[in-house]
Amino acid sequence: MGASNKNAQDNIQTKGNKKPLQVLHISKKDSQEINNEQNNSQEDIKKENIAIKPKITNDESVQEIEDNNENTKTFDISQQDLNKPLNFSEQNTDFQLERTVDEFDFDESAFLEALNANEPIGATGETISGKVIAIESDGLYVDIGGKAPGYMPKKECGLGVITNFKEKFSIGLEMEVLVIKEQNADGMVTVSARALILRQSWEKVSSSAKNGELINVLINGFNRGGLTCDVDGLRGFIPRSQLEDGQDYQSFVGKNLKVAFLEVNPESRKLVLSEKKALLVSKLTSLELGQLIEGEVLAVKPYGFFIDLGGASGLLHQSSLTNGSIRSLREVFREGEIIKALISEIDLEKGRIGLNTALLEDSAGELIIDKQKVMQEATERALKTKALFDKKEQDK
């Protein structure tokens, strides 16, 4: 049996090609040396633990919280320093107070001059003298004394179409312009010579209308309502009703007419003229204050009488009729009656003539009591009032 077991063991080892287990034999002497080495290494570790304090390593989240706490502590300390009032006596450093403006060499006139130099030049509607400094195909630039020149578009350089643009305007040409648009972001304003000419034209015709002046105009067109003309660059209109002969009004184109100003309105750019008023004004210019006239009563109105003066009509207002009291105007004069009256007002602008009969009375209400006597003695009585009208004319 012993032989058969041995063979069985050999068969097991041969099967699977495995190596036989090896037994390590350690002597007593080697075991003692190993123990001594372990003891020595433990003692060295104890000495290192005593000499060096171990460093504790935190993860990133813990480290970030500690940094925030440290910053908060620093901020609290600095905030306390800000809230704490300054005590200059506790500081050894020199502290210099801030200087005021009065301690500097301050020149008020120079300061105001600097402000005026930077003040924008050219408000809308302002007239400025300037000099042409540059010419472009679409306009020109005018030095108006500001930080930037004024720009004048070609269409604003004059009235009508300008064909010889560069010949009419040369470098260095001095001219007056009107500011029509305030400065842009570059400090440049838009100016116009045309707008200035038109403004001056409106001022001129307004003055002429006030003085009752008559002008000659060339008729350059017509429409269904009347005729058109040019007055110092302004477009004038003559209604058909204001023509002496309005039937064949188209035949006036290309001819000259003497007209008066009927309406002048610069705001609405309305300029209305009248040939009929021109004839009336011509008649008025031949009249004088205090002059005795004779005419026919054309109409009786609630406020007075209209008197025909031969090409013109005058108004005899009820307040200038008599110094007495009346119940009705018709108890004094009637339509178609020929009367005499004094010219008490001449308004050339409105084309109006004011008349007066109360000044012909010797006593209050005489015209009502004895109208015929007043009319017969009107020439002699008018001479007495001449001094009154002479004084009125001098007071104007």
Secondary structure as a PSIPRED ss2 file (coil, helix, strand):
# PSIPRED VFORMAT (PSIPRED V4.0)

   1 M C   1.000  0.000  0.000
   2 G H   0.000  1.000  0.000
   3 A H   0.000  1.000  0.000
   4 S H   0.000  1.000  0.000
   5 N H   0.000  1.000  0.000
   6 K H   0.000  1.000  0.000
   7 N H   0.000  1.000  0.000
   8 A H   0.000  1.000  0.000
   9 Q H   0.000  1.000  0.000
  10 D H   0.000  1.000  0.000
  11 N H   0.000  1.000  0.000
  12 I H   0.000  1.000  0.000
  13 Q H   0.000  1.000  0.000
  14 T H   0.000  1.000  0.000
  15 K C   1.000  0.000  0.000
  16 G C   1.000  0.000  0.000
  17 N C   1.000  0.000  0.000
  18 K C   1.000  0.000  0.000
  19 K C   1.000  0.000  0.000
  20 P C   1.000  0.000  0.000
  21 L C   1.000  0.000  0.000
  22 Q C   1.000  0.000  0.000
  23 V C   1.000  0.000  0.000
  24 L C   1.000  0.000  0.000
  25 H C   1.000  0.000  0.000
  26 I C   1.000  0.000  0.000
  27 S C   1.000  0.000  0.000
  28 K H   0.000  1.000  0.000
  29 K H   0.000  1.000  0.000
  30 D H   0.000  1.000  0.000
  31 S H   0.000  1.000  0.000
  32 Q H   0.000  1.000  0.000
  33 E H   0.000  1.000  0.000
  34 I H   0.000  1.000  0.000
  35 N H   0.000  1.000  0.000
  36 N H   0.000  1.000  0.000
  37 E H   0.000  1.000  0.000
  38 Q H   0.000  1.000  0.000
  39 N H   0.000  1.000  0.000
  40 N H   0.000  1.000  0.000
  41 S H   0.000  1.000  0.000
  42 Q H   0.000  1.000  0.000
  43 E H   0.000  1.000  0.000
  44 D H   0.000  1.000  0.000
  45 I H   0.000  1.000  0.000
  46 K H   0.000  1.000  0.000
  47 K H   0.000  1.000  0.000
  48 E H   0.000  1.000  0.000
  49 N H   0.000  1.000  0.000
  50 I H   0.000  1.000  0.000
  51 A H   0.000  1.000  0.000
  52 I C   1.000  0.000  0.000
  53 K C   1.000  0.000  0.000
  54 P C   1.000  0.000  0.000
  55 K C   1.000  0.000  0.000
  56 I C   1.000  0.000  0.000
  57 T C   1.000  0.000  0.000
  58 N C   1.000  0.000  0.000
  59 D C   1.000  0.000  0.000
  60 E H   0.000  1.000  0.000
  61 S H   0.000  1.000  0.000
  62 V H   0.000  1.000  0.000
  63 Q H   0.000  1.000  0.000
  64 E H   0.000  1.000  0.000
  65 I H   0.000  1.000  0.000
  66 E H   0.000  1.000  0.000
  67 D H   0.000  1.000  0.000
  68 N H   0.000  1.000  0.000
  69 N H   0.000  1.000  0.000
  70 E H   0.000  1.000  0.000
  71 N H   0.000  1.000  0.000
  72 T H   0.000  1.000  0.000
  73 K H   0.000  1.000  0.000
  74 T H   0.000  1.000  0.000
  75 F H   0.000  1.000  0.000
  76 D H   0.000  1.000  0.000
  77 I H   0.000  1.000  0.000
  78 S H   0.000  1.000  0.000
  79 Q H   0.000  1.000  0.000
  80 Q H   0.000  1.000  0.000
  81 D H   0.000  1.000  0.000
  82 L H   0.000  1.000  0.000
  83 N H   0.000  1.000  0.000
  84 K C   1.000  0.000  0.000
  85 P C   1.000  0.000  0.000
  86 L C   1.000  0.000  0.000
  87 N C   1.000  0.000  0.000
  88 F H   0.000  1.000  0.000
  89 S H   0.000  1.000  0.000
  90 E H   0.000  1.000  0.000
  91 Q C   1.000  0.000  0.000
  92 N C   1.000  0.000  0.000
  93 T C   1.000  0.000  0.000
  94 D C   1.000  0.000  0.000
  95 F C   1.000  0.000  0.000
  96 Q C   1.000  0.000  0.000
  97 L C   1.000  0.000  0.000
  98 E C   1.000  0.000  0.000
  99 R C   1.000  0.000  0.000
 100 T C   1.000  0.000  0.000
 101 V H   0.000  1.000  0.000
 102 D H   0.000  1.000  0.000
 103 E H   0.000  1.000  0.000
 104 F C   1.000  0.000  0.000
 105 D C   1.000  0.000  0.000
 106 F C   1.000  0.000  0.000
 107 D C   1.000  0.000  0.000
 108 E H   0.000  1.000  0.000
 109 S H   0.000  1.000  0.000
 110 A H   0.000  1.000  0.000
 111 F H   0.000  1.000  0.000
 112 L H   0.000  1.000  0.000
 113 E H   0.000  1.000  0.000
 114 A H   0.000  1.000  0.000
 115 L H   0.000  1.000  0.000
 116 N H   0.000  1.000  0.000
 117 A H   0.000  1.000  0.000
 118 N H   0.000  1.000  0.000
 119 E C   1.000  0.000  0.000
 120 P C   1.000  0.000  0.000
 121 I C   1.000  0.000  0.000
 122 G C   1.000  0.000  0.000
 123 A C   1.000  0.000  0.000
 124 T C   1.000  0.000  0.000
 125 G C   1.000  0.000  0.000
 126 E C   1.000  0.000  0.000
 127 T E   0.000  0.000  1.000
 128 I E   0.000  0.000  1.000
 129 S E   0.000  0.000  1.000
 130 G E   0.000  0.000  1.000
 131 K E   0.000  0.000  1.000
 132 V E   0.000  0.000  1.000
 133 I E   0.000  0.000  1.000
 134 A E   0.000  0.000  1.000
 135 I E   0.000  0.000  1.000
 136 E E   0.000  0.000  1.000
 137 S C   1.000  0.000  0.000
 138 D C   1.000  0.000  0.000
 139 G E   0.000  0.000  1.000
 140 L E   0.000  0.000  1.000
 141 Y E   0.000  0.000  1.000
 142 V E   0.000  0.000  1.000
 143 D E   0.000  0.000  1.000
 144 I C   1.000  0.000  0.000
 145 G C   1.000  0.000  0.000
 146 G C   1.000  0.000  0.000
 147 K C   1.000  0.000  0.000
 148 A C   1.000  0.000  0.000
 149 P C   1.000  0.000  0.000
 150 G E   0.000  0.000  1.000
 151 Y E   0.000  0.000  1.000
 152 M E   0.000  0.000  1.000
 153 P E   0.000  0.000  1.000
 154 K H   0.000  1.000  0.000
 155 K H   0.000  1.000  0.000
 156 E H   0.000  1.000  0.000
 157 C C   1.000  0.000  0.000
 158 G C   1.000  0.000  0.000
 159 L C   1.000  0.000  0.000
 160 G C   1.000  0.000  0.000
 161 V C   1.000  0.000  0.000
 162 I C   1.000  0.000  0.000
 163 T C   1.000  0.000  0.000
 164 N C   1.000  0.000  0.000
 165 F H   0.000  1.000  0.000
 166 K H   0.000  1.000  0.000
 167 E H   0.000  1.000  0.000
 168 K H   0.000  1.000  0.000
 169 F C   1.000  0.000  0.000
 170 S C   1.000  0.000  0.000
 171 I C   1.000  0.000  0.000
 172 G C   1.000  0.000  0.000
 173 L C   1.000  0.000  0.000
 174 E E   0.000  0.000  1.000
 175 M E   0.000  0.000  1.000
 176 E E   0.000  0.000  1.000
 177 V E   0.000  0.000  1.000
 178 L E   0.000  0.000  1.000
 179 V E   0.000  0.000  1.000
 180 I E   0.000  0.000  1.000
 181 K E   0.000  0.000  1.000
 182 E C   1.000  0.000  0.000
 183 Q C   1.000  0.000  0.000
 184 N C   1.000  0.000  0.000
 185 A C   1.000  0.000  0.000
 186 D C   1.000  0.000  0.000
 187 G C   1.000  0.000  0.000
 188 M C   1.000  0.000  0.000
 189 V C   1.000  0.000  0.000
 190 T E   0.000  0.000  1.000
 191 V E   0.000  0.000  1.000
 192 S E   0.000  0.000  1.000
 193 A H   0.000  1.000  0.000
 194 R H   0.000  1.000  0.000
 195 A H   0.000  1.000  0.000
 196 L H   0.000  1.000  0.000
 197 I H   0.000  1.000  0.000
 198 L H   0.000  1.000  0.000
 199 R H   0.000  1.000  0.000
 200 Q H   0.000  1.000  0.000
 201 S H   0.000  1.000  0.000
 202 W H   0.000  1.000  0.000
 203 E H   0.000  1.000  0.000
 204 K H   0.000  1.000  0.000
 205 V H   0.000  1.000  0.000
 206 S H   0.000  1.000  0.000
 207 S H   0.000  1.000  0.000
 208 S H   0.000  1.000  0.000
 209 A H   0.000  1.000  0.000
 210 K H   0.000  1.000  0.000
 211 N C   1.000  0.000  0.000
 212 G C   1.000  0.000  0.000
 213 E C   1.000  0.000  0.000
 214 L E   0.000  0.000  1.000
 215 I E   0.000  0.000  1.000
 216 N E   0.000  0.000  1.000
 217 V E   0.000  0.000  1.000
 218 L E   0.000  0.000  1.000
 219 I E   0.000  0.000  1.000
 220 N E   0.000  0.000  1.000
 221 G E   0.000  0.000  1.000
 222 F E   0.000  0.000  1.000
 223 N C   1.000  0.000  0.000
 224 R C   1.000  0.000  0.000
 225 G C   1.000  0.000  0.000
 226 G E   0.000  0.000  1.000
 227 L E   0.000  0.000  1.000
 228 T E   0.000  0.000  1.000
 229 C E   0.000  0.000  1.000
 230 D E   0.000  0.000  1.000
 231 V E   0.000  0.000  1.000
 232 D C   1.000  0.000  0.000
 233 G C   1.000  0.000  0.000
 234 L E   0.000  0.000  1.000
 235 R E   0.000  0.000  1.000
 236 G E   0.000  0.000  1.000
 237 F E   0.000  0.000  1.000
 238 I E   0.000  0.000  1.000
 239 P E   0.000  0.000  1.000
 240 R H   0.000  1.000  0.000
 241 S H   0.000  1.000  0.000
 242 Q H   0.000  1.000  0.000
 243 L C   1.000  0.000  0.000
 244 E C   1.000  0.000  0.000
 245 D C   1.000  0.000  0.000
 246 G C   1.000  0.000  0.000
 247 Q C   1.000  0.000  0.000
 248 D C   1.000  0.000  0.000
 249 Y H   0.000  1.000  0.000
 250 Q H   0.000  1.000  0.000
 251 S H   0.000  1.000  0.000
 252 F H   0.000  1.000  0.000
 253 V C   1.000  0.000  0.000
 254 G C   1.000  0.000  0.000
 255 K C   1.000  0.000  0.000
 256 N E   0.000  0.000  1.000
 257 L E   0.000  0.000  1.000
 258 K E   0.000  0.000  1.000
 259 V E   0.000  0.000  1.000
 260 A E   0.000  0.000  1.000
 261 F E   0.000  0.000  1.000
 262 L E   0.000  0.000  1.000
 263 E E   0.000  0.000  1.000
 264 V E   0.000  0.000  1.000
 265 N E   0.000  0.000  1.000
 266 P C   1.000  0.000  0.000
 267 E C   1.000  0.000  0.000
 268 S C   1.000  0.000  0.000
 269 R C   1.000  0.000  0.000
 270 K E   0.000  0.000  1.000
 271 L E   0.000  0.000  1.000
 272 V E   0.000  0.000  1.000
 273 L E   0.000  0.000  1.000
 274 S E   0.000  0.000  1.000
 275 E H   0.000  1.000  0.000
 276 K H   0.000  1.000  0.000
 277 K H   0.000  1.000  0.000
 278 A H   0.000  1.000  0.000
 279 L H   0.000  1.000  0.000
 280 L H   0.000  1.000  0.000
 281 V H   0.000  1.000  0.000
 282 S H   0.000  1.000  0.000
 283 K H   0.000  1.000  0.000
 284 L H   0.000  1.000  0.000
 285 T C   1.000  0.000  0.000
 286 S C   1.000  0.000  0.000
 287 L C   1.000  0.000  0.000
 288 E C   1.000  0.000  0.000
 289 L C   1.000  0.000  0.000
 290 G C   1.000  0.000  0.000
 291 Q C   1.000  0.000  0.000
 292 L E   0.000  0.000  1.000
 293 I E   0.000  0.000  1.000
 294 E E   0.000  0.000  1.000
 295 G E   0.000  0.000  1.000
 296 E E   0.000  0.000  1.000
 297 V E   0.000  0.000  1.000
 298 L E   0.000  0.000  1.000
 299 A E   0.000  0.000  1.000
 300 V E   0.000  0.000  1.000
 301 K E   0.000  0.000  1.000
 302 P C   1.000  0.000  0.000
 303 Y C   1.000  0.000  0.000
 304 G E   0.000  0.000  1.000
 305 F E   0.000  0.000  1.000
 306 F E   0.000  0.000  1.000
 307 I E   0.000  0.000  1.000
 308 D E   0.000  0.000  1.000
 309 L C   1.000  0.000  0.000
 310 G C   1.000  0.000  0.000
 311 G C   1.000  0.000  0.000
 312 A C   1.000  0.000  0.000
 313 S E   0.000  0.000  1.000
 314 G E   0.000  0.000  1.000
 315 L E   0.000  0.000  1.000
 316 L E   0.000  0.000  1.000
 317 H E   0.000  0.000  1.000
 318 Q H   0.000  1.000  0.000
 319 S H   0.000  1.000  0.000
 320 S H   0.000  1.000  0.000
 321 L C   1.000  0.000  0.000
 322 T C   1.000  0.000  0.000
 323 N C   1.000  0.000  0.000
 324 G C   1.000  0.000  0.000
 325 S C   1.000  0.000  0.000
 326 I C   1.000  0.000  0.000
 327 R C   1.000  0.000  0.000
 328 S C   1.000  0.000  0.000
 329 L H   0.000  1.000  0.000
 330 R H   0.000  1.000  0.000
 331 E H   0.000  1.000  0.000
 332 V C   1.000  0.000  0.000
 333 F C   1.000  0.000  0.000
 334 R C   1.000  0.000  0.000
 335 E C   1.000  0.000  0.000
 336 G C   1.000  0.000  0.000
 337 E C   1.000  0.000  0.000
 338 I E   0.000  0.000  1.000
 339 I E   0.000  0.000  1.000
 340 K E   0.000  0.000  1.000
 341 A E   0.000  0.000  1.000
 342 L E   0.000  0.000  1.000
 343 I E   0.000  0.000  1.000
 344 S E   0.000  0.000  1.000
 345 E E   0.000  0.000  1.000
 346 I E   0.000  0.000  1.000
 347 D E   0.000  0.000  1.000
 348 L C   1.000  0.000  0.000
 349 E C   1.000  0.000  0.000
 350 K C   1.000  0.000  0.000
 351 G C   1.000  0.000  0.000
 352 R E   0.000  0.000  1.000
 353 I E   0.000  0.000  1.000
 354 G E   0.000  0.000  1.000
 355 L E   0.000  0.000  1.000
 356 N E   0.000  0.000  1.000
 357 T C   1.000  0.000  0.000
 358 A H   0.000  1.000  0.000
 359 L H   0.000  1.000  0.000
 360 L H   0.000  1.000  0.000
 361 E C   1.000  0.000  0.000
 362 D C   1.000  0.000  0.000
 363 S C   1.000  0.000  0.000
 364 A C   1.000  0.000  0.000
 365 G C   1.000  0.000  0.000
 366 E H   0.000  1.000  0.000
 367 L H   0.000  1.000  0.000
 368 I H   0.000  1.000  0.000
 369 I H   0.000  1.000  0.000
 370 D C   1.000  0.000  0.000
 371 K H   0.000  1.000  0.000
 372 Q H   0.000  1.000  0.000
 373 K H   0.000  1.000  0.000
 374 V H   0.000  1.000  0.000
 375 M H   0.000  1.000  0.000
 376 Q H   0.000  1.000  0.000
 377 E C   1.000  0.000  0.000
 378 A H   0.000  1.000  0.000
 379 T H   0.000  1.000  0.000
 380 E H   0.000  1.000  0.000
 381 R H   0.000  1.000  0.000
 382 A H   0.000  1.000  0.000
 383 L H   0.000  1.000  0.000
 384 K H   0.000  1.000  0.000
 385 T C   1.000  0.000  0.000
 386 K H   0.000  1.000  0.000
 387 A H   0.000  1.000  0.000
 388 L H   0.000  1.000  0.000
 389 F H   0.000  1.000  0.000
 390 D H   0.000  1.000  0.000
 391 K H   0.000  1.000  0.000
 392 K H   0.000  1.000  0.000
 393 E H   0.000  1.000  0.000
 394 Q H   0.000  1.000  0.000
 395 D C   1.000  0.000  0.000
 396 K C   1.000  0.000  0.000
